[in-house]
Amino acid sequence: MERAGDAFTLVTPEDHEMVRELEKIMGQKLPKLTLEDYDYSVAAPAKPVVSQRPPRQTLAARGVKVISRPASRFQQNHRTGNK
C-alpha cells in the first residue's frame, strides 16, 4: 500500500553540504521554508560534557593500603643502564 504525505527535515547551517548532496541525488532542489517570528540568529545552548562512566576511585578511596617498596634489581639496573 502506497502512502502519501509531507516530510519535514530540520537542518542547521552545518547540514548545508548534506542537503546539496541530497538535491544532487534527487535531481531537484528541496523547498526551503523559514518560520515567521523565529530568531535564527540565536545559537543553541552548549551541551554539557557528560562522562560515559564515573571516574575511577583511587586505591585509598577503595580502602586499599598502598605500601611503597624499593625498586627491584632489574628496575634499578635498567634505569641506570648497568648490567
C-alpha positions in Angstrom: 0.0 0.0 0.0 1.5 3.3 -1.0 1.2 6.3 1.3 1.3 10.0 0.6 2.2 12.8 2.9 4.6 15.6 3.7 8.0 15.1 5.2 9.9 17.8 7.1 13.5 17.9 7.9 15.1 20.4 10.2 18.6 21.3 9.3 21.4 23.5 10.6 24.0 25.5 8.7 26.4 22.6 9.3 24.0 20.4 7.2 24.3 22.5 4.1 26.7 20.1 2.2 24.5 17.1 3.0 21.4 18.9 1.7 23.3 19.8 -1.5 24.3 16.1 -1.9 20.6 15.0 -1.5 19.5 17.6 -4.0 22.1 16.3 -6.4 21.0 12.7 -6.0 17.3 13.5 -6.3 17.9 15.8 -9.3 15.8 18.6 -7.8 16.1 21.4 -5.3 14.4 20.8 -1.9 11.9 23.5 -0.9 13.3 25.7 1.9 10.9 27.3 4.4 11.5 29.6 7.2 9.3 30.2 10.3 7.9 33.6 10.9 8.7 35.2 14.3 11.7 32.9 14.9 15.0 34.4 15.7 17.5 32.5 13.6 20.5 34.4 14.9 20.3 32.8 18.4 22.7 29.9 18.8 21.6 26.8 20.6 23.0 26.5 24.2 26.1 24.4 24.5 25.6 20.9 25.6 27.3 20.0 28.9 30.1 17.4 28.6 29.0 14.2 30.3 31.4 11.4 31.0 30.4 8.0 29.8 31.3 6.4 33.1 32.0 7.8 36.6 35.7 8.5 37.4 37.7 5.7 39.0 38.2 5.7 42.7 41.7 5.9 44.0 43.1 2.9 45.8 42.9 4.8 49.1 39.2 5.6 48.5 38.5 1.9 48.0 40.2 1.1 51.3 43.3 -0.4 49.7 46.5 0.2 51.6 49.4 1.1 49.4 52.9 0.1 50.5 55.8 1.6 48.8 58.9 -0.7 48.3 62.3 -0.2 46.7 62.6 -1.0 43.0 63.7 -4.5 42.0 67.3 -5.0 40.9 66.1 -5.2 37.3 64.4 -1.8 37.5 67.4 -0.3 39.2 69.8 -1.6 36.6 67.5 -0.7 33.8 67.2 2.9 34.9 71.0 3.5 35.2 72.0 1.4 32.3 74.0 -1.0 34.4 74.1 -4.7 33.6 
